[in-house]
Amino acid sequence: MTWLRLAFANLRAAPLTSFINVLLFALGTASIVLLLLIGDQFARSVSRDARGIDLVLGAKGSPVQLILSSVYHADVPTGNIPKAEADRWAADPRVARAVPLSLGDSYRGFRIVGSTSDYIALYRGHLATGREWKAPMEAIVGAAVAREARLAEGARFAGAHGLVAGGHAHKAHPYQVVGVLAPTGTVLDRLILTSLDSVWALHADHHDDEDQDHDADEAHDHAEPASGKREITAMLLSYASPLAAATLPRQINAGSNLQAAAPAFEFTRLLQLVGIGLDGLRAFAAVLILTAGFSVFTALYGALKARRLDLAMLRCLGATRSELLVSLLLEGLMLALLGALLGFALGHGAMELLGHWLASTRGVAATGWIWVADEGGLLLGLLAVGLLAAALPAWQAYRADVARTLAQG
């Protein structure tokens, strides 16, 4: 315990140098901790949103765009597909469950999704208040939508054409909120759900209104939508058996006008793309930590020269070589430990603030009150950096000749 007090007293003797070293350690640690938390929760969120979805049917185009638009609702759709053709594949014995989606409108940036009650069951959602829709133009809102858009049971709102704010509002055909979903921590929290009939009826009326606005004297080539040719944006499929993954996607892509994309495969590609950016940021944070290690080494090496007479006197008073070695190693370890603790606090605090901002602006659940497994390895690595930085000064103190040091003054 005496040598621990001595190490702490030596750090207090140069408070500014000690503070800078701790701060460098803390900044590097906080950066890596924040990246670990973001990466872990991003992967968990993406995995939750794709839970139970083995394949997505949609229009030909980019498979990543199809997954982003239909599973994560973070992109524009690749187009519409005939519901009859999607139903044909949904009836295949290799498919256990099929959930249709129809997109196109939004309200204050929150997407309106036409679907069935199976979509709510897919994410194990349940109503906090109200009931499910029973008639066209009735809607259920997710927890984040209810909170941010201030939509409660009984409220009415008009959707806007398009998936971003600012589109043409369907004021003549408002929705009525009949239920509010409990929070699920999935994409369901950020959606407004209604029946497929609501979306079809609304857009049929929208096209009719546009036709009436045209000059009757001009010739127009607008096809009248037939009731038997309904379209949807995508169909979410779940396999009846693992063997379906080997045959069904290839058969759909080769023998139809539809595109089949697997969320698991595209999710892996997406993580690889995001991982490149995160790796670069981690490398920058690692440079900060290495810089802190060199700074600790410089500080301890300089302190060793300044305190060589003091250390020699301690040897004369009975201190052993090993005790001096431990004392200097403790200084490096304490600097690393203080920097690590401060860095972990800053990293988790920043993640918690970011989580509050994401929840209030994007409806995305994120928190700083979790511990990622990689953080344990990070802590051990930081302590190792502190020990290595103090190793050379401590070794020189161990090998110092007491008589020669005292004689040189």
N, C-alpha and C positions, 0 to 999 in steps of 0.2 A: 504493500500500500504506500510505503514511503517513496518508492521510485515512481509510482503513478502520480503522486503529488508533485514530485520534482519535475516530471515531464509537463504537467499542467502549468506549473509555475514558469517554466521556460517559455511556454507558448504565450503566457500573459506578459512576459517581459518584452515581447515584440508584438503588440496587439494589432497594429496595422498590417504587418506581414502575415500574421496568422489569419486575420479576417479576409484578406485577399485570397489566400490559399483555400480557405473554406468556401468562399464565394465561388471560385472557379470550379471546385469540385461540385458544389450545389447546382450551378447552372448546367453543367454537363449531365449530372444525374437527373435533374428535373426534365431536361429535354428527352433523354432516353426513356424515362418513366412515362412521360406524356405520350410518346410514340408507341410504347408497348401497350398502354391502356387504349389508345385510339385504335391500333391495329387489332387488338383482341376483341373489342366491342364491335368494331366494324365487321369482323368475320362472324361473330355471333349473330349480329343483326341480319346480315345477308343470309346466313344459314337459316335463321328463324323464318324469314320472309319466303324462302323457297321450300320450306318444310312441306312434305306431302305432294310436291309437284315434281313429277318425273320427266314430263315432256310438255312443251308448249306448241300448239298449232297456231300458225298465223300466215300472213301474206309473205310472199317471197321478198327477200331483202337481207339485211344484216341480221344474223342470229343473235348477236350481242344486243342490238337495238330491240329485237323482239323480246328478249328476256328482260331488259331494262324497263321497257314500256309496260309489259304485261304482268311481270312478277313484282318488280320493285317500283313501278309507276314513276320512273325517273327519266323517261325519254318519250319522244313522240312515237306512236305506233307505225309499223311498216305499211299499214293499210287494212282494209276489211276483207273478210272472206265469207263465202256463202255458208249460212248456218247448216243447210242441208248436207253439204259436203263434210263439214266438221262433225255433224251428227253421225254420219256414216262411219267415220273412224272411231267416234266415241262408242259406237255399238259393237266394236270389235271385241271378241272374247278376251283379248290380251289386255284390255283396259278395264280397270276396276272402278274408276270414278272419273267423270268428266264435268268440268265447271266452265260454262261459257262466260265471256267477258265482252262488254260493249262499252267502248270509251268514246269521248268526243267533247264532253262538256266539263265545266269546272265551276267552282264558286269560291271567290277570294283566294284562288291559288290551290284549293283542295279539289281533287278530281272526283267527278261523279261517275260511278261505275255501275252499269247495268249488269245484273247477274242473278243468281238464284241463292236460296238459303244455304246451299252447299258451300258457297264461298266463305260464309261466316264460320261454318263447321270446320272448314279446312284449317283455320287458325285457332280453333277451339274458342271462338268468341261467344260471348253471351250478353244479353241485354242488361244494362244497369237500370234503365227505366223504359216504359212503353212496351211496344209490341213490334212484330215484324210487319212488313208491308202486305196489304191484302188487295190493293187496287192500284192502278196506274197513278203516277205522280205522288206516291207516298215514298218516303225515304227514311233510312236509318243512318245516323252519323256516328263516326268514330269518336273516341274520347278526346283526342287532340282537336278535332274539328269542332266539337261541342264547346270546348274551352276557348279556343282562339277565335272562332267565328261567332261565338255566343249564340249557338243554336241549341235550343232546348225542345223538349217534347211539345208539340203544338205550334212551333214556329213555322213561318212560311218564308221561302226564299226563291229567287229566280236564278237558274243556272245560266252561265254564259257560254257561248259557242267557243270551242277551243280549250286547250289544256293549260293555258296561262291566263292571268288576269287581264282584263281589257277587251275581251271578246264581246260579240253581240249578245245581249241579254234576252232571254226568252221570258219577257215580263208578262206576256199573256198566258203563260202556262207555268205558274209557280209550283214548286214542290211543297209538300207539308211533311214536317218531321213527325214521325210516329214512334220513334224509339232512339235511344242513345246507348251505344255499346260501352261495356266496361273496358278499361285499359287492358291491352294484351301485350304491349311491347313490340308489336309487329306493324307492318305497313297498314293493317286494318285500322289502326288508330287515326290515320291521316286521310281516310277515304269517306266519301258519301255514297252509300249503297242504295240502289233502287232496283226495280224489276226491269227485265229486258223490254217488256211491253212499254214501259215509260219512255225509254230511250227511243224506241222505234216510233212511237206515237209523236213524240216531241219533234224528232227530225223530219218526220213526214209532214207535219204541220209547218215546220220551218221552210221546207222546200216549196210547199204550196204557197206560203206567204211571199217567197221570193218570186215565184212565177207570176203572182198577181201584181207585183210591183213593176214588172216589165211593161213597156209600151205595147199595146195590143196590135199595133200596125207592123211591128217588127217580127221577123220570123225567128223562131227559137227552136233549138233541137234538144229539149229537156226530156229525158226518158221518165215516164211515169213509173214510180216504184210499184212493183207488183207485190201483193200481200204474201204470195207464196215464195218470194225470193228474199227472205230476210237475210241480213248480214250481221255478223258480229266481228269484233276485233281479234279475239283469240279464244282458244279453248285450252284449259289447263287439264292435263291428263295424269292419272296415277296408274301405274302398272299393276296388273293382276298377279304377275310373277316376275322374277328377275330376268327370265329368259326373253321377255318382251323387249328389253333394252337392246338386244342383239339384232332384232329383225324389224321392229315397228318403225323406228325413225328412218332407216334406210328405205323401207318400202314407201313411206309417205313422201319422202323427198324425191324419190325416183319415179313414182307412179301417180303423182297428183300435182295440182297447181298450188298446193299448200307447202309451207315450210315447217319442219319439225326441228325444234331446238331443245337441247337438254340443259336445264339450269345448272346441274352439277358441273358439266363440262365448261360452260360459259362462265360459271362462278369461279372456277379454277383459273381461267384465263384472266378474269377481272382482277383476282387477287394478285396474280403475277404482275399485272400492269401497275397496280397500286403499290405492290411490294418494291418495285424499282424506286419509286419516289421515297418510300419510307426508309429503304436501305441507305439512300443518299443522306437523308436527315440524320439517321443513326450514326453514319460515318462522321458527320460534322460534330455530333454530340460527343462521339468517342475522341475526336481531336481535342475538344475542350477538356475532357478528363485527362488525356495524356499531357496537355499543357499544364493542368493543375499538378500532375505528378512531377513534371520537370520543375515547376515552381516550388513544390515542397522540397525536392532534392536541393535546389539552389539555396533555399532558406536554411535548411538544416546544415548544408555544407558550409555556408557562411557563418552560421551560429557556432559550428564546431571550431572554426579558426578563432572566433572571438572569445570562445569559452574554454580554450585549450588549457589555460592556467587553472581555471576553476575545476575542470575535470581531473587535472593532475593532482590538485589539492584533495579532491575526493578520494583519489587512489591512496594518497598518503594517510588519509583519515580512516582507511580500512575498506573502502569500496573495491570490489573485484572488477576484473575486466568484463566479466559476464554481466554484472549489474549495470555498468555503463552502456554496454551494448543494448541491454533491454530498455534502458531509459530512453535512448535515442530512437529505438524502434517504436516505443510507445508514443513518442511525439508524432511520428509519421502516421501511426495507426489512429491516433486521436484526431489529427487533422482530417484524415479520410473519413472517419466515422462521423464527425460533426458535419462535414460537407455532405455525406451520404444522407444523414437524417434530415438535414435542411432541404436537400434536393428531393427526397421522397415526399416531404411535406408540400413543397412547392409544386411538384408534378401532380400529385393527387388533388391538391387544391385547385390547380388550373383546370384539371379534367372535370372537377365538380362544377366549376363556373361555366366551362364549355358545355357541360351537360344541361345546365339550367337554360343557357342560351338556345341550344338546339331544341329543347323541349318547348320553349315559348315561341320560337320562330319557325321551326320545322316539324314539330311534333315527334321528334326522334328521341328515344329514351337512351340516355347515357349517364354514367355516374363515375365519380372518383372514389367511391367507397367500396372498391373491390381490390383484391390482390391477385396479380397475374403471376403464374408460376415462374416466369423468367426473371421476375424481380429479385428472387432469392439468389440466383446466379449473378445478377448485376451487383448486389450488395457484397457478395464474396469477392467479385472482381475489383470493386472499388477499394476494399480493404487490402487486397493484394497489391494494388497500385501504390497505396500509402506505404506499405511495408517495403516494397522495392525501392521507392523513392528515398526511404531512410536507410536502406541497407548499406550503401557505400559510406556515408558519413559515420554510421554506427560501427562499421568494420574498421575504419581509420581510427576511431576512438578506442576500439578494442586493442589495436596493434600499437598505439602510441607509447613511446618510451617516456616514462615519468621523469627520470633524472635529466634527460636531455631537454625535455620541455621546460622544466624548472630552471635549468641552467641558462637556456636561451631567454628566459623571462617573458 
